[in-house]
Amino acid sequence: MTLVGRAVLKVWGGIVAAALTTGLCLRGQTARAPVDPGARGGAAGAGASLPGLTADENAFFRDASAGS
């Protein structure tokens, strides 16, 4: 085999290896669209501070809530 023939064979071997590797990597992936879970259940009343906050944390929460 000539030098050019070996070079062509090496290039094609690299292309085939890259194609196989890419095909194997993409095989396990599936495209999934985001799913809307719908309306949240439970009682209304979001927006209150968390129970168990310190006085400083409650003051920070009130100050931040007043700014919005």
PDB file of N, H, CA, C and O in Angstrom:
ATOM      1  N   MET A   1       0.850  -1.175   0.000  1.00  0.00           N
ATOM      2  CA  MET A   1       0.000   0.000   0.000  1.00  0.00           C
ATOM      3  C   MET A   1       0.897   1.240   0.000  1.00  0.00           C
ATOM      4  O   MET A   1       1.937   1.279   0.657  1.00  0.00           O
ATOM      5  N   THR A   2       0.474   2.218  -0.733  1.00  0.00           N
ATOM      6  H   THR A   2      -0.371   2.186  -1.267  1.00  0.00           H
ATOM      7  CA  THR A   2       1.279   3.433  -0.853  1.00  0.00           C
ATOM      8  C   THR A   2       1.070   4.328   0.358  1.00  0.00           C
ATOM      9  O   THR A   2       0.177   4.103   1.175  1.00  0.00           O
ATOM     10  N   LEU A   3       1.903   5.332   0.453  1.00  0.00           N
ATOM     11  H   LEU A   3       2.629   5.514  -0.211  1.00  0.00           H
ATOM     12  CA  LEU A   3       1.816   6.293   1.548  1.00  0.00           C
ATOM     13  C   LEU A   3       0.494   7.051   1.510  1.00  0.00           C
ATOM     14  O   LEU A   3      -0.115   7.290   2.553  1.00  0.00           O
ATOM     15  N   VAL A   4       0.052   7.427   0.326  1.00  0.00           N
ATOM     16  H   VAL A   4       0.546   7.233  -0.521  1.00  0.00           H
ATOM     17  CA  VAL A   4      -1.223   8.136   0.169  1.00  0.00           C
ATOM     18  C   VAL A   4      -2.379   7.218   0.553  1.00  0.00           C
ATOM     19  O   VAL A   4      -3.324   7.655   1.208  1.00  0.00           O
ATOM     20  N   GLY A   5      -2.313   5.974   0.157  1.00  0.00           N
ATOM     21  H   GLY A   5      -1.544   5.619  -0.376  1.00  0.00           H
ATOM     22  CA  GLY A   5      -3.367   5.003   0.486  1.00  0.00           C
ATOM     23  C   GLY A   5      -3.493   4.816   1.991  1.00  0.00           C
ATOM     24  O   GLY A   5      -4.602   4.735   2.519  1.00  0.00           O
ATOM     25  N   ARG A   6      -2.362   4.748   2.680  1.00  0.00           N
ATOM     26  H   ARG A   6      -1.461   4.814   2.251  1.00  0.00           H
ATOM     27  CA  ARG A   6      -2.397   4.609   4.137  1.00  0.00           C
ATOM     28  C   ARG A   6      -2.983   5.854   4.802  1.00  0.00           C
ATOM     29  O   ARG A   6      -3.723   5.753   5.781  1.00  0.00           O
ATOM     30  N   ALA A   7      -2.650   7.014   4.269  1.00  0.00           N
ATOM     31  H   ALA A   7      -2.048   7.096   3.474  1.00  0.00           H
ATOM     32  CA  ALA A   7      -3.175   8.261   4.827  1.00  0.00           C
ATOM     33  C   ALA A   7      -4.688   8.333   4.648  1.00  0.00           C
ATOM     34  O   ALA A   7      -5.406   8.734   5.564  1.00  0.00           O
ATOM     35  N   VAL A   8      -5.173   7.945   3.467  1.00  0.00           N
ATOM     36  H   VAL A   8      -4.590   7.620   2.723  1.00  0.00           H
ATOM     37  CA  VAL A   8      -6.616   7.952   3.208  1.00  0.00           C
ATOM     38  C   VAL A   8      -7.304   6.953   4.132  1.00  0.00           C
ATOM     39  O   VAL A   8      -8.357   7.254   4.694  1.00  0.00           O
ATOM     40  N   LEU A   9      -6.728   5.786   4.293  1.00  0.00           N
ATOM     41  H   LEU A   9      -5.872   5.541   3.836  1.00  0.00           H
ATOM     42  CA  LEU A   9      -7.302   4.766   5.166  1.00  0.00           C
ATOM     43  C   LEU A   9      -7.348   5.250   6.613  1.00  0.00           C
ATOM     44  O   LEU A   9      -8.319   4.988   7.323  1.00  0.00           O
ATOM     45  N   LYS A  10      -6.319   5.943   7.048  1.00  0.00           N
ATOM     46  H   LYS A  10      -5.530   6.155   6.471  1.00  0.00           H
ATOM     47  CA  LYS A  10      -6.270   6.465   8.407  1.00  0.00           C
ATOM     48  C   LYS A  10      -7.335   7.540   8.615  1.00  0.00           C
ATOM     49  O   LYS A  10      -7.972   7.579   9.668  1.00  0.00           O
ATOM     50  N   VAL A  11      -7.537   8.410   7.628  1.00  0.00           N
ATOM     51  H   VAL A  11      -7.020   8.379   6.773  1.00  0.00           H
ATOM     52  CA  VAL A  11      -8.546   9.462   7.717  1.00  0.00           C
ATOM     53  C   VAL A  11      -9.938   8.837   7.792  1.00  0.00           C
ATOM     54  O   VAL A  11     -10.745   9.220   8.639  1.00  0.00           O
ATOM     55  N   TRP A  12     -10.220   7.883   6.914  1.00  0.00           N
ATOM     56  H   TRP A  12      -9.564   7.572   6.226  1.00  0.00           H
ATOM     57  CA  TRP A  12     -11.536   7.227   6.929  1.00  0.00           C
ATOM     58  C   TRP A  12     -11.749   6.460   8.233  1.00  0.00           C
ATOM     59  O   TRP A  12     -12.864   6.429   8.755  1.00  0.00           O
ATOM     60  N   GLY A  13     -10.724   5.860   8.749  1.00  0.00           N
ATOM     61  H   GLY A  13      -9.818   5.885   8.325  1.00  0.00           H
ATOM     62  CA  GLY A  13     -10.842   5.162  10.039  1.00  0.00           C
ATOM     63  C   GLY A  13     -11.199   6.127  11.152  1.00  0.00           C
ATOM     64  O   GLY A  13     -12.008   5.799  12.020  1.00  0.00           O
ATOM     65  N   GLY A  14     -10.610   7.309  11.141  1.00  0.00           N
ATOM     66  H   GLY A  14      -9.952   7.576  10.436  1.00  0.00           H
ATOM     67  CA  GLY A  14     -10.938   8.326  12.139  1.00  0.00           C
ATOM     68  C   GLY A  14     -12.363   8.815  12.003  1.00  0.00           C
ATOM     69  O   GLY A  14     -13.049   9.028  13.003  1.00  0.00           O
ATOM     70  N   ILE A  15     -12.815   8.994  10.767  1.00  0.00           N
ATOM     71  H   ILE A  15     -12.258   8.821   9.955  1.00  0.00           H
ATOM     72  CA  ILE A  15     -14.194   9.438  10.548  1.00  0.00           C
ATOM     73  C   ILE A  15     -15.176   8.381  11.032  1.00  0.00           C
ATOM     74  O   ILE A  15     -16.162   8.714  11.689  1.00  0.00           O
ATOM     75  N   VAL A  16     -14.927   7.137  10.727  1.00  0.00           N
ATOM     76  H   VAL A  16     -14.126   6.867  10.193  1.00  0.00           H
ATOM     77  CA  VAL A  16     -15.803   6.046  11.163  1.00  0.00           C
ATOM     78  C   VAL A  16     -15.804   5.952  12.691  1.00  0.00           C
ATOM     79  O   VAL A  16     -16.864   5.775  13.292  1.00  0.00           O
ATOM     80  N   ALA A  17     -14.660   6.066  13.312  1.00  0.00           N
ATOM     81  H   ALA A  17     -13.800   6.210  12.823  1.00  0.00           H
ATOM     82  CA  ALA A  17     -14.588   5.998  14.778  1.00  0.00           C
ATOM     83  C   ALA A  17     -15.353   7.148  15.414  1.00  0.00           C
ATOM     84  O   ALA A  17     -16.059   6.949  16.403  1.00  0.00           O
ATOM     85  N   ALA A  18     -15.220   8.353  14.858  1.00  0.00           N
ATOM     86  H   ALA A  18     -14.646   8.515  14.055  1.00  0.00           H
ATOM     87  CA  ALA A  18     -15.941   9.507  15.395  1.00  0.00           C
ATOM     88  C   ALA A  18     -17.445   9.331  15.227  1.00  0.00           C
ATOM     89  O   ALA A  18     -18.213   9.656  16.133  1.00  0.00           O
ATOM     90  N   ALA A  19     -17.866   8.824  14.086  1.00  0.00           N
ATOM     91  H   ALA A  19     -17.243   8.560  13.350  1.00  0.00           H
ATOM     92  CA  ALA A  19     -19.293   8.615  13.843  1.00  0.00           C
ATOM     93  C   ALA A  19     -19.859   7.577  14.804  1.00  0.00           C
ATOM     94  O   ALA A  19     -20.954   7.764  15.334  1.00  0.00           O
ATOM     95  N   LEU A  20     -19.144   6.503  15.035  1.00  0.00           N
ATOM     96  H   LEU A  20     -18.254   6.351  14.605  1.00  0.00           H
ATOM     97  CA  LEU A  20     -19.621   5.474  15.961  1.00  0.00           C
ATOM     98  C   LEU A  20     -19.677   5.992  17.393  1.00  0.00           C
ATOM     99  O   LEU A  20     -20.639   5.727  18.114  1.00  0.00           O
ATOM    100  N   THR A  21     -18.668   6.718  17.798  1.00  0.00           N
ATOM    101  H   THR A  21     -17.887   6.934  17.212  1.00  0.00           H
ATOM    102  CA  THR A  21     -18.637   7.262  19.148  1.00  0.00           C
ATOM    103  C   THR A  21     -19.777   8.250  19.362  1.00  0.00           C
ATOM    104  O   THR A  21     -20.442   8.208  20.397  1.00  0.00           O
ATOM    105  N   THR A  22     -20.012   9.135  18.400  1.00  0.00           N
ATOM    106  H   THR A  22     -19.472   9.169  17.559  1.00  0.00           H
ATOM    107  CA  THR A  22     -21.095  10.105  18.505  1.00  0.00           C
ATOM    108  C   THR A  22     -22.437   9.395  18.539  1.00  0.00           C
ATOM    109  O   THR A  22     -23.316   9.766  19.317  1.00  0.00           O
ATOM    110  N   GLY A  23     -22.602   8.394  17.715  1.00  0.00           N
ATOM    111  H   GLY A  23     -21.888   8.093  17.082  1.00  0.00           H
ATOM    112  CA  GLY A  23     -23.855   7.641  17.691  1.00  0.00           C
ATOM    113  C   GLY A  23     -24.126   6.943  19.009  1.00  0.00           C
ATOM    114  O   GLY A  23     -25.271   6.899  19.459  1.00  0.00           O
ATOM    115  N   LEU A  24     -23.098   6.399  19.633  1.00  0.00           N
ATOM    116  H   LEU A  24     -22.168   6.435  19.267  1.00  0.00           H
ATOM    117  CA  LEU A  24     -23.288   5.711  20.907  1.00  0.00           C
ATOM    118  C   LEU A  24     -23.581   6.688  22.033  1.00  0.00           C
ATOM    119  O   LEU A  24     -24.353   6.374  22.939  1.00  0.00           O
ATOM    120  N   CYS A  25     -22.976   7.867  21.990  1.00  0.00           N
ATOM    121  H   CYS A  25     -22.349   8.122  21.254  1.00  0.00           H
ATOM    122  CA  CYS A  25     -23.216   8.860  23.035  1.00  0.00           C
ATOM    123  C   CYS A  25     -24.623   9.425  22.962  1.00  0.00           C
ATOM    124  O   CYS A  25     -25.240   9.680  23.996  1.00  0.00           O
ATOM    125  N   LEU A  26     -25.133   9.622  21.773  1.00  0.00           N
ATOM    126  H   LEU A  26     -24.631   9.415  20.933  1.00  0.00           H
ATOM    127  CA  LEU A  26     -26.458  10.216  21.612  1.00  0.00           C
ATOM    128  C   LEU A  26     -27.578   9.205  21.731  1.00  0.00           C
ATOM    129  O   LEU A  26     -28.741   9.592  21.848  1.00  0.00           O
ATOM    130  N   ARG A  27     -27.266   7.940  21.704  1.00  0.00           N
ATOM    131  H   ARG A  27     -26.321   7.626  21.609  1.00  0.00           H
ATOM    132  CA  ARG A  27     -28.284   6.895  21.708  1.00  0.00           C
ATOM    133  C   ARG A  27     -29.129   6.901  22.975  1.00  0.00           C
ATOM    134  O   ARG A  27     -30.338   6.683  22.897  1.00  0.00           O
ATOM    135  N   GLY A  28     -28.532   7.145  24.141  1.00  0.00           N
ATOM    136  H   GLY A  28     -27.550   7.322  24.204  1.00  0.00           H
ATOM    137  CA  GLY A  28     -29.252   7.088  25.397  1.00  0.00           C
ATOM    138  C   GLY A  28     -29.991   8.367  25.752  1.00  0.00           C
ATOM    139  O   GLY A  28     -30.709   8.400  26.752  1.00  0.00           O
ATOM    140  N   GLN A  29     -29.835   9.414  24.964  1.00  0.00           N
ATOM    141  H   GLN A  29     -29.252   9.388  24.152  1.00  0.00           H
ATOM    142  CA  GLN A  29     -30.467  10.683  25.292  1.00  0.00           C
ATOM    143  C   GLN A  29     -31.824  10.793  24.604  1.00  0.00           C
ATOM    144  O   GLN A  29     -31.966  10.466  23.426  1.00  0.00           O
ATOM    145  N   THR A  30     -32.807  11.255  25.353  1.00  0.00           N
ATOM    146  H   THR A  30     -32.692  11.520  26.310  1.00  0.00           H
ATOM    147  CA  THR A  30     -34.122  11.500  24.774  1.00  0.00           C
ATOM    148  C   THR A  30     -34.498  12.937  25.049  1.00  0.00           C
ATOM    149  O   THR A  30     -34.178  13.483  26.105  1.00  0.00           O
ATOM    150  N   ALA A  31     -35.165  13.536  24.114  1.00  0.00           N
ATOM    151  H   ALA A  31     -35.425  13.092  23.256  1.00  0.00           H
ATOM    152  CA  ALA A  31     -35.589  14.923  24.271  1.00  0.00           C
ATOM    153  C   ALA A  31     -36.877  14.949  25.082  1.00  0.00           C
ATOM    154  O   ALA A  31     -37.853  14.288  24.726  1.00  0.00           O
ATOM    155  N   ARG A  32     -36.880  15.702  26.157  1.00  0.00           N
ATOM    156  H   ARG A  32     -36.087  16.239  26.446  1.00  0.00           H
ATOM    157  CA  ARG A  32     -38.073  15.826  26.992  1.00  0.00           C
ATOM    158  C   ARG A  32     -38.437  17.291  27.109  1.00  0.00           C
ATOM    159  O   ARG A  32     -37.594  18.139  27.401  1.00  0.00           O
ATOM    160  N   ALA A  33     -39.688  17.566  26.881  1.00  0.00           N
ATOM    161  H   ALA A  33     -40.373  16.877  26.644  1.00  0.00           H
ATOM    162  CA  ALA A  33     -40.174  18.929  26.999  1.00  0.00           C
ATOM    163  C   ALA A  33     -40.533  19.207  28.456  1.00  0.00           C
ATOM    164  O   ALA A  33     -40.861  18.276  29.191  1.00  0.00           O
ATOM    165  N   PRO A  34     -40.478  20.448  28.882  1.00  0.00           N
ATOM    166  CA  PRO A  34     -40.896  20.784  30.237  1.00  0.00           C
ATOM    167  C   PRO A  34     -42.366  20.442  30.452  1.00  0.00           C
ATOM    168  O   PRO A  34     -43.176  20.521  29.528  1.00  0.00           O
ATOM    169  N   VAL A  35     -42.693  20.067  31.667  1.00  0.00           N
ATOM    170  H   VAL A  35     -42.035  20.003  32.417  1.00  0.00           H
ATOM    171  CA  VAL A  35     -44.062  19.687  31.994  1.00  0.00           C
ATOM    172  C   VAL A  35     -44.618  20.672  33.011  1.00  0.00           C
ATOM    173  O   VAL A  35     -43.990  20.935  34.037  1.00  0.00           O
ATOM    174  N   ASP A  36     -45.790  21.215  32.726  1.00  0.00           N
ATOM    175  H   ASP A  36     -46.300  21.002  31.892  1.00  0.00           H
ATOM    176  CA  ASP A  36     -46.462  22.136  33.638  1.00  0.00           C
ATOM    177  C   ASP A  36     -47.213  21.310  34.677  1.00  0.00           C
ATOM    178  O   ASP A  36     -48.109  20.551  34.309  1.00  0.00           O
ATOM    179  N   PRO A  37     -46.880  21.431  35.963  1.00  0.00           N
ATOM    180  CA  PRO A  37     -47.557  20.620  36.979  1.00  0.00           C
ATOM    181  C   PRO A  37     -48.973  21.101  37.275  1.00  0.00           C
ATOM    182  O   PRO A  37     -49.712  20.414  37.981  1.00  0.00           O
ATOM    183  N   GLY A  38     -49.368  22.247  36.762  1.00  0.00           N
ATOM    184  H   GLY A  38     -48.768  22.805  36.188  1.00  0.00           H
ATOM    185  CA  GLY A  38     -50.715  22.751  37.012  1.00  0.00           C
ATOM    186  C   GLY A  38     -50.762  23.597  38.265  1.00  0.00           C
ATOM    187  O   GLY A  38     -49.735  23.973  38.831  1.00  0.00           O
ATOM    188  N   ALA A  39     -51.978  23.885  38.681  1.00  0.00           N
ATOM    189  H   ALA A  39     -52.813  23.580  38.222  1.00  0.00           H
ATOM    190  CA  ALA A  39     -52.179  24.733  39.856  1.00  0.00           C
ATOM    191  C   ALA A  39     -51.694  24.030  41.120  1.00  0.00           C
ATOM    192  O   ALA A  39     -51.834  22.815  41.262  1.00  0.00           O
ATOM    193  N   ARG A  40     -51.126  24.808  42.030  1.00  0.00           N
ATOM    194  H   ARG A  40     -51.013  25.795  41.914  1.00  0.00           H
ATOM    195  CA  ARG A  40     -50.631  24.265  43.288  1.00  0.00           C
ATOM    196  C   ARG A  40     -51.805  24.042  44.228  1.00  0.00           C
ATOM    197  O   ARG A  40     -52.670  24.908  44.360  1.00  0.00           O
ATOM    198  N   GLY A  41     -51.839  22.913  44.868  1.00  0.00           N
ATOM    199  H   GLY A  41     -51.136  22.209  44.761  1.00  0.00           H
ATOM    200  CA  GLY A  41     -52.897  22.614  45.824  1.00  0.00           C
ATOM    201  C   GLY A  41     -52.583  23.179  47.190  1.00  0.00           C
ATOM    202  O   GLY A  41     -51.494  23.708  47.416  1.00  0.00           O
ATOM    203  N   GLY A  42     -53.515  23.071  48.082  1.00  0.00           N
ATOM    204  H   GLY A  42     -54.399  22.642  47.898  1.00  0.00           H
ATOM    205  CA  GLY A  42     -53.298  23.539  49.440  1.00  0.00           C
ATOM    206  C   GLY A  42     -53.937  24.887  49.681  1.00  0.00           C
ATOM    207  O   GLY A  42     -54.499  25.506  48.777  1.00  0.00           O
ATOM    208  N   ALA A  43     -53.836  25.320  50.907  1.00  0.00           N
ATOM    209  H   ALA A  43     -53.379  24.817  51.640  1.00  0.00           H
ATOM    210  CA  ALA A  43     -54.466  26.580  51.300  1.00  0.00           C
ATOM    211  C   ALA A  43     -53.714  27.776  50.729  1.00  0.00           C
ATOM    212  O   ALA A  43     -52.498  27.741  50.545  1.00  0.00           O
ATOM    213  N   ALA A  44     -54.477  28.839  50.454  1.00  0.00           N
ATOM    214  H   ALA A  44     -55.465  28.868  50.604  1.00  0.00           H
ATOM    215  CA  ALA A  44     -53.859  30.080  49.997  1.00  0.00           C
ATOM    216  C   ALA A  44     -53.194  30.761  51.186  1.00  0.00           C
ATOM    217  O   ALA A  44     -53.468  30.416  52.336  1.00  0.00           O
ATOM    218  N   GLY A  45     -52.338  31.710  50.918  1.00  0.00           N
ATOM    219  H   GLY A  45     -52.116  31.991  49.984  1.00  0.00           H
ATOM    220  CA  GLY A  45     -51.711  32.433  52.016  1.00  0.00           C
ATOM    221  C   GLY A  45     -50.206  32.473  51.902  1.00  0.00           C
ATOM    222  O   GLY A  45     -49.510  32.687  52.894  1.00  0.00           O
ATOM    223  N   ALA A  46     -49.710  32.274  50.728  1.00  0.00           N
ATOM    224  H   ALA A  46     -50.276  32.100  49.922  1.00  0.00           H
ATOM    225  CA  ALA A  46     -48.261  32.352  50.544  1.00  0.00           C
ATOM    226  C   ALA A  46     -47.808  33.785  50.782  1.00  0.00           C
ATOM    227  O   ALA A  46     -48.572  34.726  50.570  1.00  0.00           O
ATOM    228  N   GLY A  47     -46.592  33.944  51.212  1.00  0.00           N
ATOM    229  H   GLY A  47     -45.972  33.179  51.384  1.00  0.00           H
ATOM    230  CA  GLY A  47     -46.042  35.272  51.396  1.00  0.00           C
ATOM    231  C   GLY A  47     -45.752  35.619  52.840  1.00  0.00           C
ATOM    232  O   GLY A  47     -45.199  36.680  53.127  1.00  0.00           O
ATOM    233  N   ALA A  48     -46.117  34.742  53.744  1.00  0.00           N
ATOM    234  H   ALA A  48     -46.567  33.880  53.511  1.00  0.00           H
ATOM    235  CA  ALA A  48     -45.828  34.994  55.154  1.00  0.00           C
ATOM    236  C   ALA A  48     -44.392  34.557  55.461  1.00  0.00           C
ATOM    237  O   ALA A  48     -43.794  33.786  54.709  1.00  0.00           O
ATOM    238  N   SER A  49     -43.857  35.051  56.555  1.00  0.00           N
ATOM    239  H   SER A  49     -44.343  35.677  57.165  1.00  0.00           H
ATOM    240  CA  SER A  49     -42.505  34.643  56.941  1.00  0.00           C
ATOM    241  C   SER A  49     -42.531  33.214  57.468  1.00  0.00           C
ATOM    242  O   SER A  49     -43.577  32.698  57.864  1.00  0.00           O
ATOM    243  N   LEU A  50     -41.388  32.603  57.464  1.00  0.00           N
ATOM    244  H   LEU A  50     -40.539  33.022  57.143  1.00  0.00           H
ATOM    245  CA  LEU A  50     -41.271  31.239  57.952  1.00  0.00           C
ATOM    246  C   LEU A  50     -41.352  31.207  59.470  1.00  0.00           C
ATOM    247  O   LEU A  50     -40.877  32.129  60.134  1.00  0.00           O
ATOM    248  N   PRO A  51     -41.942  30.166  60.022  1.00  0.00           N
ATOM    249  CA  PRO A  51     -41.954  30.064  61.485  1.00  0.00           C
ATOM    250  C   PRO A  51     -40.545  29.797  62.019  1.00  0.00           C
ATOM    251  O   PRO A  51     -39.740  29.131  61.367  1.00  0.00           O
ATOM    252  N   GLY A  52     -40.263  30.316  63.195  1.00  0.00           N
ATOM    253  H   GLY A  52     -40.916  30.857  63.724  1.00  0.00           H
ATOM    254  CA  GLY A  52     -38.977  30.055  63.839  1.00  0.00           C
ATOM    255  C   GLY A  52     -37.888  31.053  63.507  1.00  0.00           C
ATOM    256  O   GLY A  52     -36.730  30.831  63.861  1.00  0.00           O
ATOM    257  N   LEU A  53     -38.223  32.154  62.834  1.00  0.00           N
ATOM    258  H   LEU A  53     -39.164  32.334  62.546  1.00  0.00           H
ATOM    259  CA  LEU A  53     -37.204  33.153  62.535  1.00  0.00           C
ATOM    260  C   LEU A  53     -36.903  33.976  63.783  1.00  0.00           C
ATOM    261  O   LEU A  53     -37.755  34.137  64.657  1.00  0.00           O
ATOM    262  N   THR A  54     -35.693  34.488  63.851  1.00  0.00           N
ATOM    263  H   THR A  54     -35.001  34.358  63.141  1.00  0.00           H
ATOM    264  CA  THR A  54     -35.320  35.369  64.955  1.00  0.00           C
ATOM    265  C   THR A  54     -35.957  36.737  64.743  1.00  0.00           C
ATOM    266  O   THR A  54     -36.514  37.008  63.679  1.00  0.00           O
ATOM    267  N   ALA A  55     -35.877  37.586  65.741  1.00  0.00           N
ATOM    268  H   ALA A  55     -35.424  37.366  66.605  1.00  0.00           H
ATOM    269  CA  ALA A  55     -36.439  38.935  65.633  1.00  0.00           C
ATOM    270  C   ALA A  55     -35.761  39.711  64.511  1.00  0.00           C
ATOM    271  O   ALA A  55     -36.430  40.428  63.767  1.00  0.00           O
ATOM    272  N   ASP A  56     -34.452  39.580  64.379  1.00  0.00           N
ATOM    273  H   ASP A  56     -33.908  38.998  64.983  1.00  0.00           H
ATOM    274  CA  ASP A  56     -33.724  40.259  63.306  1.00  0.00           C
ATOM    275  C   ASP A  56     -34.152  39.744  61.934  1.00  0.00           C
ATOM    276  O   ASP A  56     -34.316  40.524  60.996  1.00  0.00           O
ATOM    277  N   GLU A  57     -34.330  38.442  61.823  1.00  0.00           N
ATOM    278  H   GLU A  57     -34.197  37.808  62.585  1.00  0.00           H
ATOM    279  CA  GLU A  57     -34.745  37.865  60.550  1.00  0.00           C
ATOM    280  C   GLU A  57     -36.158  38.308  60.181  1.00  0.00           C
ATOM    281  O   GLU A  57     -36.432  38.595  59.016  1.00  0.00           O
ATOM    282  N   ASN A  58     -37.065  38.367  61.174  1.00  0.00           N
ATOM    283  H   ASN A  58     -36.842  38.134  62.120  1.00  0.00           H
ATOM    284  CA  ASN A  58     -38.422  38.852  60.917  1.00  0.00           C
ATOM    285  C   ASN A  58     -38.415  40.319  60.495  1.00  0.00           C
ATOM    286  O   ASN A  58     -39.164  40.703  59.597  1.00  0.00           O
ATOM    287  N   ALA A  59     -37.578  41.142  61.129  1.00  0.00           N
ATOM    288  H   ALA A  59     -36.970  40.830  61.858  1.00  0.00           H
ATOM    289  CA  ALA A  59     -37.469  42.545  60.754  1.00  0.00           C
ATOM    290  C   ALA A  59     -36.949  42.668  59.323  1.00  0.00           C
ATOM    291  O   ALA A  59     -37.443  43.487  58.549  1.00  0.00           O
ATOM    292  N   PHE A  60     -35.963  41.864  58.976  1.00  0.00           N
ATOM    293  H   PHE A  60     -35.561  41.198  59.605  1.00  0.00           H
ATOM    294  CA  PHE A  60     -35.430  41.876  57.602  1.00  0.00           C
ATOM    295  C   PHE A  60     -36.510  41.473  56.615  1.00  0.00           C
ATOM    296  O   PHE A  60     -36.623  42.067  55.542  1.00  0.00           O
ATOM    297  N   PHE A  61     -37.309  40.465  56.965  1.00  0.00           N
ATOM    298  H   PHE A  61     -37.217  39.982  57.836  1.00  0.00           H
ATOM    299  CA  PHE A  61     -38.392  40.024  56.091  1.00  0.00           C
ATOM    300  C   PHE A  61     -39.432  41.127  55.894  1.00  0.00           C
ATOM    301  O   PHE A  61     -39.867  41.385  54.772  1.00  0.00           O
ATOM    302  N   ARG A  62     -39.824  41.770  56.984  1.00  0.00           N
ATOM    303  H   ARG A  62     -39.471  41.560  57.896  1.00  0.00           H
ATOM    304  CA  ARG A  62     -40.817  42.843  56.885  1.00  0.00           C
ATOM    305  C   ARG A  62     -40.296  44.004  56.035  1.00  0.00           C
ATOM    306  O   ARG A  62     -41.031  44.561  55.219  1.00  0.00           O
ATOM    307  N   ASP A  63     -39.032  44.364  56.229  1.00  0.00           N
ATOM    308  H   ASP A  63     -38.435  43.913  56.892  1.00  0.00           H
ATOM    309  CA  ASP A  63     -38.446  45.454  55.449  1.00  0.00           C
ATOM    310  C   ASP A  63     -38.406  45.096  53.954  1.00  0.00           C
ATOM    311  O   ASP A  63     -38.704  45.927  53.095  1.00  0.00           O
ATOM    312  N   ALA A  64     -38.040  43.869  53.672  1.00  0.00           N
ATOM    313  H   ALA A  64     -37.798  43.195  54.370  1.00  0.00           H
ATOM    314  CA  ALA A  64     -37.958  43.431  52.277  1.00  0.00           C
ATOM    315  C   ALA A  64     -39.350  43.354  51.666  1.00  0.00           C
ATOM    316  O   ALA A  64     -39.523  43.701  50.497  1.00  0.00           O
ATOM    317  N   SER A  65     -40.344  42.910  52.425  1.00  0.00           N
ATOM    318  H   SER A  65     -40.204  42.629  53.374  1.00  0.00           H
ATOM    319  CA  SER A  65     -41.713  42.808  51.917  1.00  0.00           C
ATOM    320  C   SER A  65     -42.311  44.184  51.662  1.00  0.00           C
ATOM    321  O   SER A  65     -43.082  44.352  50.717  1.00  0.00           O
ATOM    322  N   ALA A  66     -41.977  45.150  52.469  1.00  0.00           N
ATOM    323  H   ALA A  66     -41.350  45.014  53.236  1.00  0.00           H
ATOM    324  CA  ALA A  66     -42.516  46.497  52.323  1.00  0.00           C
ATOM    325  C   ALA A  66     -41.975  47.161  51.052  1.00  0.00           C
ATOM    326  O   ALA A  66     -42.630  48.039  50.490  1.00  0.00           O
ATOM    327  N   GLY A  67     -40.807  46.758  50.600  1.00  0.00           N
ATOM    328  H   GLY A  67     -40.274  46.045  51.056  1.00  0.00           H
ATOM    329  CA  GLY A  67     -40.188  47.360  49.434  1.00  0.00           C
ATOM    330  C   GLY A  67     -40.765  46.855  48.131  1.00  0.00           C
ATOM    331  O   GLY A  67     -40.497  47.438  47.080  1.00  0.00           O
ATOM    332  N   SER A  68     -41.546  45.792  48.161  1.00  0.00           N
ATOM    333  H   SER A  68     -41.763  45.318  49.015  1.00  0.00           H
ATOM    334  CA  SER A  68     -42.063  45.261  46.888  1.00  0.00           C
ATOM    335  C   SER A  68     -43.452  45.692  46.593  1.00  0.00           C
ATOM    336  O   SER A  68     -44.007  45.320  45.559  1.00  0.00           O
TER     337      SER A  68
END
